[in-house]
Amino acid sequence: MAPALNDTTASVQSAGNDLKRALKRRQVSMFAIACAMGTGLIIGSGTGLLRGGPGSLLIAYITTGTCVLFVMTALGEMATYIPMNKGFSGYASRYMHPALGFATGWNYFFKYLIATPVNLTACGMIIQFWRPDLNVAIWIATFGVLILLVNLSHVNVFGETEFYLSCIKVVTIVGLILVCFIISAGGSPSREVIGFSYWREPGAFAEYLLPGTLGRFLGWWACMYQAAFGFLGTEVVAMTFGEASNPRKTIPHAIKQTFFRIAGFYVLGVWALTMTVPYNSPALIGASKQSTSAAASPFVAAITIANIKVLPHIINGSLLVFALSAACTDIYCASRSIYGLARDGQAPAIFAKTLKSGVPIYSVLAASFGILLGFMNAAKSASVVFNYLVSLATLFALLNWICILLSYFNFRRGLKVQGVPIKTLPYVGYFQPYGARFSMFISLLVLIFAGYDAFIPYFKPDVFVLKYISLVIFAFNFCLWRFWKGAHHVKPQEMDLTTGYYDFSVGEEANIADLSEKADRLSTPETRVKDTIGEDVQTDAK
């Protein structure tokens, strides 16, 4: 094993700089759902259906979902081996390159700084469905103060808030999927059985920008980009690892269980949607131009086509929960990202300071700057600014996936060179490292060709800049740290694979010893098994 590196990788934290491991397993699991299940599915999928058709949209969601699965399992291997409270930047700095950690951390901070005004604006515009006379700035300010207070509270308050908001999200998605299947089966007021008729007419694949086969391919590629936005935030559960109790049990549970729930909701949701709305529907076209009001949801388009009353208002209320939960999570993720940078010496040290409750107070305040950015959307051009910010956030997310995978590849090399058997890892991802290679290939393709629409049918400089400025920002940050600090690539034989590992191993051994001592006092093997299971259930319940 290589010797421990400097204090930028040390896991032993000084007083006044600690996060609290107070998030329960159920909170972390539901947090993963809350992060990934946002406006991307319930609103953004309408744009994908319009541009690519039902077949392209479904294939894109399955492909991107598989890609995200392998990103999550790769992240899970690193996070369970040595749980860190520095987010993705910590793993990138420790296993790949300090400059990559610097660029990744700031990239993630910018992503959620941008996402905050997007979701706060969505909250305001959703309420305008009922009160169009009120300016969106009123709701940006109101909900901005609310989410700031939640993030300044003890992390358990944040965890409980997101837990219950996530429950509402799950109920909403399940309800929408059931409604769509019922409509397709002839349960609408018209009693018309739709089935897969919309896949036959107007068809499964729509033409986008160009006619013919190439146009249908571009339609599918547009769906791939939209699906990346749909899965935006799936990896955010890693931000909770530094505050999760018993991380080597919590992390695998969160990765194994929640992703399959999310994938099920997304794939089933998209499938149900494609059976109830044709891609050329005027209701869908009108919806996709509305951006963030209730009319923007393709599910509302499905209900409108089926001529079901009242339900659009109920969906509008659920959309508000989706957007508000996402905005609250944005502040959390941005604050933990800059906190991790400060712990690595890559941001001002003041951002590493915490309250006695473990809240990184100055990091939260810095992250709340995104609330002020929301007032840019208070103008009449709100929808234009909104779409620009969504595109920028999506590209930053793709860069984050790529950085996670780069760190993972070098992490695996370090294990091999230093003689650490893969089977000894606390968690081993599915089909790794081959799945990670597939994810890297897909992520790079989507990122590189994200700006194809800037050249078709003519060159659009504003779209080109929007689609590739994230690469410029990332490259600038990487080079800045690389040449300013003179940092070098982490060689596999010099990689620190020990610092922090035994901190968790000792704690786990103590827990196991404690359970064994209790079990030995019981009378029969059957009673020992029942008691141990009962204690675990009670612990989770608490």
Secondary structure, DSSP 8 states (H G I E B T S, - for coil): ------TTS-----TTS-----B-HHHHHHHHHHHHSSHIIIIIHHHHHHHHHHHHHHHHHHHHHHHHHHHHHHHHHHHHHS--SSHHHHHHHHHT-HHHHHHHHHHHHHHHHHHHHHHHHHHHHHHTTT-TTS-HHHHHHHHHHHHHHHHHS-HHHHHHHHHHHHHHHHHHHHHHHHHHHHHHTT-STT----TTHHHHTT-SS---SSSHHHHHHHHHHHHHHHHHHHTTTGGGGGGGGGGBSSHHHHHHHIIIIIHHHHHHHHHHHHHHHHTT--TT-HHHHHHHTSTTSGGG-HHHHHHHHTT--SHHHHHHHHHHHHHHHHHHHHHHHHHHHHHHHHHTTSS-GGGG---TTS--HHHHHHHTHHHHHGGGGGSTTHHHHHHHHHHHHHHHHHHHHHHHHHHHHHHHHHHHHTT--GGGSS---TTTTHHHHHHHHHHHHHHHTTTGGGTSSS--HHHHHHHHHHHHHHHHHHHHHHHHH------GGG---STTHHHHHHHHHHHHHHHHHHHHTSSSHHHHHHHHHHHHHHHHH-
